Amino acid sequence: MAHFDMSLDELVQYQPEVQCPEDLVEFWTRTVTESRQTADGPTLTRCDAGMTEVVVDDVTFPGFGGHPIKAWLIRPARHLAGVDAPLPGLVEFLGYGGGRGLPVEHLWWAASGVAHLVMDTRGQGGHWGTGGETPDPVGRSAGVGGWLTSGIDDPYEHFYRRMFTDGVRAVDALRSVEGVDAARVSVMGGSQGGGCAIAASALLSMVGDAPLVTMPDVPFLMHFRRAVQIVDSNPYAEITKWLSIRRDPAVVEATWHTLSYLDGANLARHSVSPANFSVALMDVTCPPSTVYAAYNAWGTDDKKMDVYPYNNHEGGGAYRHAEQLGWLRDHL
């Protein structure tokens, strides 16, 4: 795929007007406050993963509505000997349709001296990878297969209201773990995970609990209208399919109204966490202009965009590790 979106010079200046509900902050502040009324903290069960240099805990924590959400917590083994000071923490959110998989797939951050919590995504885990273990107990309204149109008729019922709230509660859970420095917990993720990292950062900032840093890679769930207009790839094509069937102007209006509460281009402006983004200029899944819409709206000037001119949705791949580790250590 050749470059199909704006030029890089245009992208760095791109600040679109995005439909935004007047009660956005109230909506999310109330959602977070209600979710935190669940008194239970995380439950950690030690796993024998057969590895000597890291320890793995199977974590269950209360997410949206108190629903049990699974996660892996992977830490350097030496830390549990009581030698080290409290560890910095990092919550990772996953891409569309994937689950937390197996602990052996998530060793990089623990090997770098970080307590790494990998949040399973409710209702997902069947599209790629090695599976997930968190059902979504909330029924869904009619929608195209996938999650973008699940609850599309009401922002209170949408799938991503639940998932974004799970992300906030994942940060709460990691902050409560003994041996983790609650003041140095960050968030990251790629694609859907990048969108969730932006959302969790924004929601936590709204209630005065911003993460240390936010690291979204080729993030999904940004500037929905623009994405639908310029790409026909999934998952954004789920919205197109829905609107092509539901032609009623009232349904169209309700669809965009619901999505405006979830749009990363709206949420990004509320985050006060330093951010390291990445974008791929040939990305036909998460178009560059949608990523820049969120980046340029970010609520603090302490931010950095890493650009991959010749890549599609794989973005920087493994090259991101060194970039992100350097960014994180600069802010610890």
C-alpha positions in Angstrom: 0.0 0.0 0.0 1.4 3.4 -1.0 0.9 6.5 1.0 -2.9 7.2 0.7 -3.6 9.7 3.4 -2.3 13.3 4.0 1.3 14.3 3.6 3.4 14.2 6.7 3.5 18.0 6.7 -0.3 18.1 6.7 -0.6 15.4 9.3 1.5 17.2 11.9 -0.9 20.2 11.6 -4.1 18.2 11.4 -6.6 19.3 14.1 -10.1 18.4 12.9 -13.3 19.4 14.5 -14.7 16.1 16.0 -18.2 15.7 17.2 -18.0 15.8 21.0 -20.8 15.5 23.5 -21.1 18.2 26.1 -21.3 15.7 28.9 -18.2 13.7 27.9 -16.3 14.3 31.2 -19.4 13.8 33.3 -20.3 10.6 31.5 -16.8 9.1 32.1 -16.3 10.5 35.6 -19.5 9.0 36.7 -18.7 5.7 35.0 -15.3 5.5 36.7 -16.7 6.5 40.1 -19.4 3.8 39.9 -16.9 1.2 38.8 -14.7 1.9 41.8 -17.5 1.2 44.3 -16.7 -2.4 43.9 -14.6 -3.0 47.0 -12.8 -6.2 45.9 -9.2 -5.9 45.0 -7.3 -8.1 42.6 -6.7 -11.8 43.4 -3.3 -13.2 42.5 -2.6 -16.9 42.1 1.0 -17.9 41.5 1.6 -19.9 38.3 4.3 -22.5 37.7 5.3 -21.2 34.3 8.6 -23.2 34.2 10.7 -20.0 34.1 13.4 -19.1 36.7 14.0 -15.5 36.0 10.4 -14.2 36.1 7.4 -15.0 38.3 3.9 -15.1 36.9 0.6 -14.5 38.7 -2.8 -15.3 37.3 -4.7 -12.2 38.2 -8.5 -11.7 38.5 -9.7 -8.1 39.2 -13.1 -6.4 39.2 -13.7 -4.5 36.0 -16.8 -2.6 34.8 -19.8 -3.6 36.9 -17.6 -5.7 39.1 -17.2 -8.3 36.3 -14.2 -10.5 36.8 -11.4 -9.7 34.3 -8.3 -11.9 33.9 -4.7 -10.7 33.5 -1.2 -12.0 33.7 1.2 -10.2 36.1 4.8 -10.9 35.1 7.7 -9.7 37.3 11.5 -10.2 37.7 12.0 -13.1 40.0 14.8 -11.3 41.9 12.3 -8.7 43.0 10.4 -11.1 45.1 13.5 -11.9 47.1 13.1 -8.4 48.7 16.3 -7.1 47.3 14.9 -4.4 45.0 12.9 -1.2 45.7 9.3 -1.2 44.5 9.0 -1.8 40.8 7.6 0.5 38.1 4.4 -1.0 36.6 3.0 -1.2 33.1 -0.5 -2.2 32.1 -0.7 -3.5 28.5 -4.0 -3.6 26.5 -4.4 -5.9 23.5 -5.3 -5.7 19.9 -8.8 -6.3 18.4 -10.0 -9.8 18.9 -7.0 -11.1 20.8 -6.7 -12.4 24.4 -3.9 -12.5 27.0 -2.5 -15.7 25.5 0.3 -17.4 27.4 2.8 -15.9 29.9 5.8 -16.9 27.8 4.6 -14.5 25.1 5.0 -11.5 27.5 8.6 -11.5 28.8 10.2 -8.3 27.5 9.0 -5.9 30.1 9.7 -8.1 33.1 13.2 -8.7 31.7 13.6 -4.9 31.7 12.8 -4.6 35.4 9.1 -3.7 35.1 6.0 -5.3 36.7 3.9 -6.0 33.6 0.2 -6.6 33.8 -1.4 -7.9 30.5 -5.1 -7.4 30.6 -7.3 -9.9 28.9 -10.1 -8.3 26.8 -13.6 -9.2 27.8 -15.4 -11.2 25.2 -12.4 -11.4 22.8 -9.6 -13.9 22.3 -10.9 -15.8 19.3 -9.6 -13.9 16.3 -5.8 -14.3 16.7 -3.1 -15.4 19.2 -3.5 -18.1 21.8 -6.8 -17.2 23.3 -8.4 -15.3 26.2 -10.3 -16.3 29.3 -12.6 -13.4 30.1 -16.3 -13.6 29.0 -18.4 -10.4 28.6 -21.5 -11.1 30.8 -23.4 -8.2 29.4 -25.8 -9.0 26.6 -25.3 -7.2 23.3 -27.8 -5.4 21.0 -28.0 -6.2 17.3 -24.8 -5.4 15.6 -22.4 -6.5 12.9 -20.0 -9.3 13.9 -17.2 -7.8 16.0 -17.5 -5.1 18.7 -17.7 -1.7 17.2 -21.5 -1.9 16.8 -22.1 -3.8 20.0 -24.4 -1.4 21.9 -24.2 1.2 19.2 -27.6 2.6 19.9 -26.7 3.8 23.4 -23.3 5.0 24.8 -24.2 3.5 28.2 -24.6 0.1 26.6 -21.6 0.1 24.2 -18.9 -2.5 24.5 -16.1 0.0 24.8 -17.7 1.7 27.8 -17.1 -1.6 29.6 -13.7 -2.3 28.1 -12.3 1.2 28.8 -13.6 1.0 32.3 -11.8 -2.4 32.6 -8.7 -0.6 31.6 -9.0 1.9 34.4 -9.6 -0.9 36.9 -6.6 -2.7 35.6 -4.4 0.3 36.5 -6.1 0.4 39.9 -5.4 -3.3 40.4 -1.7 -3.0 39.5 -1.3 0.0 41.8 -2.6 -2.0 44.7 -0.1 -4.9 44.3 2.6 -5.1 47.0 6.0 -4.3 45.6 4.7 -2.1 42.8 5.3 1.6 43.0 1.7 3.0 42.5 3.1 6.4 41.5 5.0 4.9 38.6 2.4 2.8 36.7 2.1 3.4 33.0 -0.2 2.2 30.2 0.5 1.0 26.7 -1.0 -1.0 23.8 -1.2 -1.4 20.1 -4.2 -0.9 17.8 -7.2 -1.5 19.9 -4.8 -1.7 22.9 -3.5 1.7 21.9 -7.0 3.1 21.9 -7.7 1.6 25.3 -4.4 3.1 26.6 -5.5 6.5 25.4 -8.9 6.0 27.0 -7.6 4.7 30.3 -5.1 7.6 30.5 -7.8 10.2 29.8 -10.3 8.7 32.2 -7.7 8.4 35.0 -6.6 12.0 34.3 -10.3 13.2 34.6 -10.4 11.8 38.1 -6.9 13.0 39.1 -5.1 9.7 38.8 -3.1 10.0 35.5 -0.7 7.2 34.7 3.1 8.0 34.6 3.3 7.7 30.8 1.0 6.6 28.0 2.4 4.6 25.0 -0.1 4.0 22.2 1.1 2.3 19.0 -0.9 2.7 15.8 -4.0 3.3 17.9 -7.5 2.2 16.8 -10.7 4.0 17.8 -9.6 7.4 16.7 -11.6 10.0 14.7 -14.3 7.5 13.6 -15.8 9.6 10.9 -12.5 10.2 9.1 -11.7 6.5 9.3 -15.0 5.4 7.8 -14.6 8.0 5.0 -11.1 6.9 3.8 -10.8 3.2 4.4 -13.0 0.2 3.8 -11.0 -2.3 5.9 -12.2 -3.9 9.1 -12.8 -3.2 11.9 -14.0 0.3 10.8 -15.9 -1.3 8.0 -18.2 -2.7 10.7 -19.6 0.8 11.1 -20.0 1.3 7.4 -21.8 -2.0 7.1 -24.2 -1.1 10.0 -25.0 2.3 8.4 -25.5 0.7 5.0 -28.2 -1.5 6.4 -29.7 1.0 8.9 -30.4 3.9 6.5 -32.8 5.8 8.9 -31.3 9.3 9.5 -32.2 8.9 13.2 -30.1 5.7 13.5 -27.2 7.4 11.7 -27.3 10.3 14.1 -27.6 8.0 17.1 -24.6 6.0 15.9 -22.3 9.0 15.6 -23.6 10.3 18.9 -22.6 7.0 20.7 -19.2 6.9 19.0 -18.5 10.5 20.1 -18.2 9.3 23.7 -15.6 6.7 22.7 -13.6 8.6 20.2 -9.9 8.8 21.1 -9.7 12.2 19.4 -12.1 13.5 22.0 -10.6 11.6 25.0 -6.9 12.5 24.2 -7.3 16.1 25.0 -8.1 15.2 28.6 -5.0 13.2 29.3 -2.2 14.9 31.3 0.2 12.0 31.0 3.4 12.3 28.9 2.8 10.3 25.7 4.9 8.3 23.2 2.8 7.5 20.1 3.6 5.7 16.9 2.1 5.9 13.5 2.6 4.0 10.2 2.0 6.1 7.1 0.8 3.1 5.0 -1.6 1.9 7.7 -5.0 1.1 6.0 -6.4 -0.3 9.3 -5.8 2.8 11.5 -5.2 5.7 9.0 -2.4 8.1 9.9 -4.7 11.1 10.0 -6.9 9.4 12.7 -3.8 8.8 14.8 -2.6 12.4 14.4 -6.1 13.7 15.3 -5.6 12.2 18.8 -1.9 13.0 19.0 -2.4 16.7 18.1 -5.2 17.0 20.6 -3.2 15.4 23.4 -3.6 17.3 26.7 0.1 18.0 27.4 3.1 19.1 25.3 5.3 16.3 26.7 4.7 14.0 23.8 6.5 12.3 21.0 5.4 10.7 17.7 7.5 7.9 16.2 6.8 7.7 12.4 7.2 4.6 10.3 6.9 5.8 6.7 6.9 2.4 4.9 4.8 0.3 7.2 1.2 -0.9 7.3 -0.6 -1.7 10.6 2.4 -3.7 11.9 4.0 -0.3 12.6 7.4 -0.4 14.3 7.0 -4.0 15.4 9.9 -5.1 17.7 11.7 -1.8 17.0 9.2 -0.2 19.4 10.7 -2.0 22.5 13.8 0.1 22.7 12.0 3.3 21.9 9.4 2.7 24.6 11.8 1.5 27.2 13.9 4.7 26.7 10.8 6.9 26.9 9.7 5.1 30.1 13.1 5.3 31.8 13.3 9.0 30.9 10.1 9.6 32.9 10.7 7.3 35.9 
